[in-house]
């Protein structure tokens, strides 16, 4: 079933098909210029290649809105076929290549539960949990007199990711990291 919305009905979070490409709506702003017709200024991100673009939709223009299937899946392992994920409900397995996983690879560990979105049974996006536990591989020693709120110091996680951490964090500490912003949340 195909669903359409008018141009000024496009909202952030929608997945739309435009010029035979699939996009997620990042922002939308309704504008009514003093002269001419009203339109909706929309920032889109292509779900296949990640490129962003801005489009103006007229209020009377029809935009195809897609509905994606979402599945909770557990990451199992990696081999020559790709990265294996198992559906937590049906136990079906699917193999994804590294091109689709991109930045999620940094925090993808066996037994991690992720959300995968499918369109016509083709995987489009992989969403990590918002927070993951990591171990500090190396970090600088805190300077004497440096307070917690004064500044952060660089640290390298066990997965090779560089982040900024508070001065009291030391090598070997376990911390929680926000996977969306790559920022330190708290020490465990």
C-alpha positions in Angstrom: 0.0 0.0 0.0 1.3 3.4 -1.0 0.7 6.4 1.2 1.0 10.0 0.1 1.2 13.2 2.2 0.9 16.7 0.8 4.1 18.8 0.7 3.3 20.8 3.8 2.5 17.6 5.7 6.1 16.2 5.6 7.5 15.9 9.2 10.9 15.0 10.7 11.3 11.3 11.0 9.2 10.4 8.0 10.8 8.1 5.4 9.9 9.2 1.9 10.6 8.2 -1.7 11.7 11.1 -3.9 13.2 10.8 -7.4 13.4 7.0 -6.9 15.6 7.4 -3.8 14.8 6.7 -0.2 15.3 9.5 2.3 14.7 10.2 6.0 13.3 13.7 6.8 15.7 15.4 9.2 14.0 18.8 9.5 11.0 20.5 7.9 10.0 24.1 8.0 6.8 25.5 6.6 7.3 28.9 4.9 4.8 31.4 3.6 6.6 34.1 1.6 4.8 37.4 1.1 4.8 36.8 -2.6 4.0 33.4 -4.1 2.8 30.1 -2.8 3.6 28.5 0.6 6.1 25.7 0.6 7.9 23.3 3.0 11.7 23.5 3.2 12.9 20.0 4.0 16.4 18.6 4.9 16.7 15.0 3.7 19.3 12.2 4.3 19.6 9.5 1.8 19.3 6.1 3.6 21.6 4.3 1.2 24.6 6.6 0.9 24.0 9.0 3.9 24.2 12.2 1.7 22.1 15.1 2.8 20.1 17.4 0.6 17.5 20.2 0.9 14.3 20.2 -1.1 11.3 22.6 -1.3 7.9 20.9 -1.5 4.9 22.9 -2.7 1.9 22.7 -0.4 -0.2 20.9 -3.1 2.6 18.5 -4.1 2.1 14.8 -3.3 5.0 13.1 -1.6 5.3 9.3 -1.3 5.7 8.2 2.4 7.1 4.8 3.0 6.6 2.6 6.0 9.6 0.5 7.0 9.6 -2.8 8.8 11.6 -2.7 12.0 13.1 -5.7 13.6 15.1 -6.2 16.8 18.2 -8.3 15.9 21.2 -9.7 17.7 24.6 -9.4 16.2 26.2 -12.8 16.3 29.5 -13.0 14.3 31.5 -11.9 11.2 32.7 -14.3 8.5 33.4 -14.3 4.8 29.6 -14.0 4.1 29.4 -10.7 6.1 28.1 -9.8 9.5 25.5 -12.1 10.8 22.4 -10.8 12.6 19.6 -12.9 14.1 16.0 -11.8 14.4 15.1 -12.0 18.1 11.5 -13.1 17.4 11.7 -15.4 14.4 15.4 -16.5 14.8 15.9 -15.9 11.1 19.5 -14.8 10.2 20.6 -12.1 7.8 24.1 -11.2 6.6 25.0 -7.5 6.1 28.1 -6.1 4.5 30.3 -3.4 6.1 29.2 -0.7 3.7 25.7 -0.7 5.3 27.1 -0.8 8.9 29.6 2.1 8.4 30.0 3.9 11.8 28.1 1.3 13.8 31.0 -1.1 13.4 32.9 0.8 16.1 30.5 -0.3 18.8 29.2 -3.5 17.4 30.1 -6.4 19.7 28.7 -10.0 19.6 25.3 -10.3 21.4 24.5 -6.6 20.9 20.8 -6.0 20.2 20.2 -3.5 17.4 17.2 -2.2 15.5 17.3 -2.9 11.7 14.9 -1.1 9.3 13.8 -3.0 6.2 12.1 -1.8 3.0 10.8 -4.5 0.7 12.8 -7.0 2.8 16.0 -5.1 2.0 17.9 -3.8 5.1 18.4 0.0 5.0 19.7 1.1 8.4 21.2 -0.4 11.6 20.6 1.5 14.8 22.8 0.8 17.8 21.5 1.0 21.4 21.8 4.6 22.7 24.4 3.6 25.3 27.1 1.0 25.4 29.8 0.0 27.9 33.4 0.4 26.9 36.8 0.1 28.6 39.4 2.9 28.5 42.5 1.6 26.7 44.7 4.6 27.3 44.3 8.1 28.6 46.5 11.0 29.9 47.2 11.4 33.6 45.1 14.1 35.3 47.0 17.3 36.1 47.2 18.3 39.7 44.6 21.0 40.5 42.5 20.1 37.5 38.8 20.0 38.6 36.1 17.8 37.1 34.2 20.7 35.5 37.3 22.5 34.2 38.1 20.4 31.2 38.1 17.0 29.6 41.1 14.9 28.5 41.5 12.6 25.4 41.1 8.9 25.8 41.2 5.9 23.5 38.6 3.2 24.0 39.2 -0.6 23.6 37.5 -0.4 20.2 39.9 2.3 19.0 37.4 5.3 19.3 38.9 8.6 20.6 36.6 10.5 23.0 36.9 13.1 25.7 36.6 12.0 29.3 36.7 13.8 32.7 40.1 14.0 34.5 39.3 11.3 37.1 38.9 8.6 34.5 42.0 6.3 34.2 43.2 3.5 31.9 41.2 0.3 32.5 38.1 2.1 33.8 34.7 0.9 32.4 32.5 3.8 31.1 29.2 4.2 29.4 29.3 6.0 26.0 26.5 7.6 24.0 26.6 6.0 20.5 24.7 8.8 18.9 27.1 11.6 20.0 30.3 9.5 20.9 30.3 11.3 24.3 31.2 10.1 27.8 28.1 9.5 29.9 29.3 8.0 33.2 31.8 5.7 34.9 30.7 2.3 36.0 
